[in-house]
Amino acid sequence: MEMDKKELGKKGEEVALRFLKKRGYRIIERNYVCKLGEIDIIAKEKDTLAFVEVKTRTSTLFGPPELSVTPFKQMQLSKAALIYLKEKNLEEAKARFDVVSILLRPEGEEIELIRDAFDSKWT
């Protein structure tokens, strides 16, 4: 049975949350939304804030999931992260962007964490 995009994204986020928690990330917020975009997961790893984009696919027909984090998407994420940091008075915090790439296949999940996947676009 095919999952629709929304279901696939939700399932991928659940997989990513478990994966990140196992690696010592402390989840602070999920699905943070502001007028400039959305951030799937905001977490803390040691002393660094990680803005995490989760990309889930069921095949690599159109390339690996992380390929869909385009420069435009990176720009949106950067702007949303900046708003979050201002809102929470965390402008001085160490922060980075991670991507969790998930392939959900009948034979199992393939998960890849790409730490510091791209530089912020607000500099």
ChimeraX commands (.cxc) that place a marker at each C-alpha (Angstrom):
marker #1 position 0.00,0.00,0.00 radius 0.5
marker #1 position 1.38,3.38,-1.03 radius 0.5
marker #1 position 1.71,6.10,1.57 radius 0.5
marker #1 position 0.82,9.61,0.54 radius 0.5
marker #1 position 3.48,12.32,0.88 radius 0.5
marker #1 position 2.17,13.58,4.19 radius 0.5
marker #1 position 2.09,10.09,5.74 radius 0.5
marker #1 position 5.55,9.34,4.38 radius 0.5
marker #1 position 6.90,12.57,5.87 radius 0.5
marker #1 position 5.30,11.85,9.24 radius 0.5
marker #1 position 6.67,8.29,9.30 radius 0.5
marker #1 position 10.10,9.60,8.32 radius 0.5
marker #1 position 10.04,12.15,11.15 radius 0.5
marker #1 position 9.18,9.44,13.68 radius 0.5
marker #1 position 12.09,7.33,12.41 radius 0.5
marker #1 position 14.40,10.38,12.54 radius 0.5
marker #1 position 13.36,11.25,16.11 radius 0.5
marker #1 position 14.19,7.75,17.38 radius 0.5
marker #1 position 17.45,7.79,15.44 radius 0.5
marker #1 position 18.53,11.20,16.79 radius 0.5
marker #1 position 17.58,10.38,20.40 radius 0.5
marker #1 position 19.71,7.22,20.22 radius 0.5
marker #1 position 22.63,9.40,19.17 radius 0.5
marker #1 position 22.27,11.72,22.14 radius 0.5
marker #1 position 20.27,14.56,20.57 radius 0.5
marker #1 position 17.81,16.21,22.94 radius 0.5
marker #1 position 14.65,17.12,21.02 radius 0.5
marker #1 position 13.53,20.67,21.76 radius 0.5
marker #1 position 10.84,21.25,19.19 radius 0.5
marker #1 position 9.08,19.53,16.30 radius 0.5
marker #1 position 7.53,21.13,13.24 radius 0.5
marker #1 position 8.46,24.70,14.16 radius 0.5
marker #1 position 6.54,26.99,11.82 radius 0.5
marker #1 position 7.01,30.70,11.15 radius 0.5
marker #1 position 6.03,32.92,8.26 radius 0.5
marker #1 position 9.23,32.10,6.37 radius 0.5
marker #1 position 9.16,28.34,6.62 radius 0.5
marker #1 position 9.15,25.23,8.74 radius 0.5
marker #1 position 11.84,23.30,10.55 radius 0.5
marker #1 position 11.13,19.60,11.07 radius 0.5
marker #1 position 13.16,19.10,14.25 radius 0.5
marker #1 position 15.10,21.43,16.50 radius 0.5
marker #1 position 17.40,19.55,18.82 radius 0.5
marker #1 position 20.41,20.05,21.00 radius 0.5
marker #1 position 23.53,17.97,20.63 radius 0.5
marker #1 position 26.01,18.75,23.37 radius 0.5
marker #1 position 26.36,22.56,23.22 radius 0.5
marker #1 position 25.08,22.98,19.66 radius 0.5
marker #1 position 21.60,23.65,18.40 radius 0.5
marker #1 position 20.78,21.47,15.39 radius 0.5
marker #1 position 18.11,22.50,12.93 radius 0.5
marker #1 position 17.21,19.19,11.34 radius 0.5
marker #1 position 15.56,18.70,7.97 radius 0.5
marker #1 position 14.12,15.22,7.48 radius 0.5
marker #1 position 13.83,13.87,3.93 radius 0.5
marker #1 position 12.10,10.57,3.32 radius 0.5
marker #1 position 11.67,8.58,0.12 radius 0.5
marker #1 position 10.67,5.03,-0.72 radius 0.5
marker #1 position 13.14,4.65,-3.59 radius 0.5
marker #1 position 16.16,6.33,-5.15 radius 0.5
marker #1 position 14.47,6.62,-8.53 radius 0.5
marker #1 position 14.82,10.42,-8.33 radius 0.5
marker #1 position 18.08,10.32,-6.39 radius 0.5
marker #1 position 18.78,10.03,-2.67 radius 0.5
marker #1 position 16.42,11.88,-0.27 radius 0.5
marker #1 position 19.00,14.52,0.75 radius 0.5
marker #1 position 19.11,15.78,-2.85 radius 0.5
marker #1 position 15.77,17.48,-2.27 radius 0.5
marker #1 position 17.38,19.92,0.17 radius 0.5
marker #1 position 17.94,22.42,-2.63 radius 0.5
marker #1 position 19.67,25.81,-2.29 radius 0.5
marker #1 position 16.18,27.38,-2.16 radius 0.5
marker #1 position 15.17,25.01,0.68 radius 0.5
marker #1 position 18.45,25.80,2.47 radius 0.5
marker #1 position 17.62,29.51,2.22 radius 0.5
marker #1 position 14.14,28.93,3.68 radius 0.5
marker #1 position 15.55,26.83,6.51 radius 0.5
marker #1 position 18.19,29.48,7.25 radius 0.5
marker #1 position 15.57,32.23,7.48 radius 0.5
marker #1 position 13.27,30.14,9.69 radius 0.5
marker #1 position 16.23,29.25,11.94 radius 0.5
marker #1 position 17.17,32.91,12.26 radius 0.5
marker #1 position 13.63,33.80,13.34 radius 0.5
marker #1 position 13.68,30.95,15.86 radius 0.5
marker #1 position 17.02,32.12,17.31 radius 0.5
marker #1 position 15.71,35.70,17.63 radius 0.5
marker #1 position 12.41,34.57,19.17 radius 0.5
marker #1 position 14.21,32.48,21.79 radius 0.5
marker #1 position 16.97,35.03,22.37 radius 0.5
marker #1 position 19.59,32.56,21.21 radius 0.5
marker #1 position 21.44,34.62,18.60 radius 0.5
marker #1 position 24.75,33.76,20.28 radius 0.5
marker #1 position 24.08,30.02,20.31 radius 0.5
marker #1 position 26.21,27.61,18.31 radius 0.5
marker #1 position 23.95,26.25,15.60 radius 0.5
marker #1 position 24.15,24.09,12.52 radius 0.5
marker #1 position 21.95,22.41,9.93 radius 0.5
marker #1 position 21.68,18.63,9.81 radius 0.5
marker #1 position 19.81,16.53,7.30 radius 0.5
marker #1 position 18.41,13.10,8.10 radius 0.5
marker #1 position 18.01,11.15,4.88 radius 0.5
marker #1 position 15.64,8.19,5.13 radius 0.5
marker #1 position 14.84,5.48,2.64 radius 0.5
marker #1 position 11.81,3.43,3.67 radius 0.5
marker #1 position 11.95,0.20,1.73 radius 0.5
marker #1 position 10.03,-3.05,2.18 radius 0.5
marker #1 position 13.26,-4.73,3.33 radius 0.5
marker #1 position 13.91,-2.06,5.95 radius 0.5
marker #1 position 14.98,1.49,6.68 radius 0.5
marker #1 position 18.18,3.14,5.50 radius 0.5
marker #1 position 19.02,6.17,7.60 radius 0.5
marker #1 position 21.85,8.61,7.07 radius 0.5
marker #1 position 22.66,11.59,9.26 radius 0.5
marker #1 position 24.44,14.41,7.47 radius 0.5
marker #1 position 25.83,16.68,10.16 radius 0.5
marker #1 position 26.49,20.28,9.22 radius 0.5
marker #1 position 24.90,19.56,5.84 radius 0.5
marker #1 position 25.15,23.16,4.64 radius 0.5
marker #1 position 26.19,26.59,5.85 radius 0.5
marker #1 position 23.57,29.10,6.96 radius 0.5
marker #1 position 22.49,31.43,4.21 radius 0.5
marker #1 position 22.10,34.50,6.39 radius 0.5
marker #1 position 25.75,35.52,6.42 radius 0.5
marker link #1:1,2 radius 0.2
marker link #1:2,3 radius 0.2
marker link #1:3,4 radius 0.2
marker link #1:4,5 radius 0.2
marker link #1:5,6 radius 0.2
marker link #1:6,7 radius 0.2
marker link #1:7,8 radius 0.2
marker link #1:8,9 radius 0.2
marker link #1:9,10 radius 0.2
marker link #1:10,11 radius 0.2
marker link #1:11,12 radius 0.2
marker link #1:12,13 radius 0.2
marker link #1:13,14 radius 0.2
marker link #1:14,15 radius 0.2
marker link #1:15,16 radius 0.2
marker link #1:16,17 radius 0.2
marker link #1:17,18 radius 0.2
marker link #1:18,19 radius 0.2
marker link #1:19,20 radius 0.2
marker link #1:20,21 radius 0.2
marker link #1:21,22 radius 0.2
marker link #1:22,23 radius 0.2
marker link #1:23,24 radius 0.2
marker link #1:24,25 radius 0.2
marker link #1:25,26 radius 0.2
marker link #1:26,27 radius 0.2
marker link #1:27,28 radius 0.2
marker link #1:28,29 radius 0.2
marker link #1:29,30 radius 0.2
marker link #1:30,31 radius 0.2
marker link #1:31,32 radius 0.2
marker link #1:32,33 radius 0.2
marker link #1:33,34 radius 0.2
marker link #1:34,35 radius 0.2
marker link #1:35,36 radius 0.2
marker link #1:36,37 radius 0.2
marker link #1:37,38 radius 0.2
marker link #1:38,39 radius 0.2
marker link #1:39,40 radius 0.2
marker link #1:40,41 radius 0.2
marker link #1:41,42 radius 0.2
marker link #1:42,43 radius 0.2
marker link #1:43,44 radius 0.2
marker link #1:44,45 radius 0.2
marker link #1:45,46 radius 0.2
marker link #1:46,47 radius 0.2
marker link #1:47,48 radius 0.2
marker link #1:48,49 radius 0.2
marker link #1:49,50 radius 0.2
marker link #1:50,51 radius 0.2
marker link #1:51,52 radius 0.2
marker link #1:52,53 radius 0.2
marker link #1:53,54 radius 0.2
marker link #1:54,55 radius 0.2
marker link #1:55,56 radius 0.2
marker link #1:56,57 radius 0.2
marker link #1:57,58 radius 0.2
marker link #1:58,59 radius 0.2
marker link #1:59,60 radius 0.2
marker link #1:60,61 radius 0.2
marker link #1:61,62 radius 0.2
marker link #1:62,63 radius 0.2
marker link #1:63,64 radius 0.2
marker link #1:64,65 radius 0.2
marker link #1:65,66 radius 0.2
marker link #1:66,67 radius 0.2
marker link #1:67,68 radius 0.2
marker link #1:68,69 radius 0.2
marker link #1:69,70 radius 0.2
marker link #1:70,71 radius 0.2
marker link #1:71,72 radius 0.2
marker link #1:72,73 radius 0.2
marker link #1:73,74 radius 0.2
marker link #1:74,75 radius 0.2
marker link #1:75,76 radius 0.2
marker link #1:76,77 radius 0.2
marker link #1:77,78 radius 0.2
marker link #1:78,79 radius 0.2
marker link #1:79,80 radius 0.2
marker link #1:80,81 radius 0.2
marker link #1:81,82 radius 0.2
marker link #1:82,83 radius 0.2
marker link #1:83,84 radius 0.2
marker link #1:84,85 radius 0.2
marker link #1:85,86 radius 0.2
marker link #1:86,87 radius 0.2
marker link #1:87,88 radius 0.2
marker link #1:88,89 radius 0.2
marker link #1:89,90 radius 0.2
marker link #1:90,91 radius 0.2
marker link #1:91,92 radius 0.2
marker link #1:92,93 radius 0.2
marker link #1:93,94 radius 0.2
marker link #1:94,95 radius 0.2
marker link #1:95,96 radius 0.2
marker link #1:96,97 radius 0.2
marker link #1:97,98 radius 0.2
marker link #1:98,99 radius 0.2
marker link #1:99,100 radius 0.2
marker link #1:100,101 radius 0.2
marker link #1:101,102 radius 0.2
marker link #1:102,103 radius 0.2
marker link #1:103,104 radius 0.2
marker link #1:104,105 radius 0.2
marker link #1:105,106 radius 0.2
marker link #1:106,107 radius 0.2
marker link #1:107,108 radius 0.2
marker link #1:108,109 radius 0.2
marker link #1:109,110 radius 0.2
marker link #1:110,111 radius 0.2
marker link #1:111,112 radius 0.2
marker link #1:112,113 radius 0.2
marker link #1:113,114 radius 0.2
marker link #1:114,115 radius 0.2
marker link #1:115,116 radius 0.2
marker link #1:116,117 radius 0.2
marker link #1:117,118 radius 0.2
marker link #1:118,119 radius 0.2
marker link #1:119,120 radius 0.2
marker link #1:120,121 radius 0.2
marker link #1:121,122 radius 0.2
marker link #1:122,123 radius 0.2
view
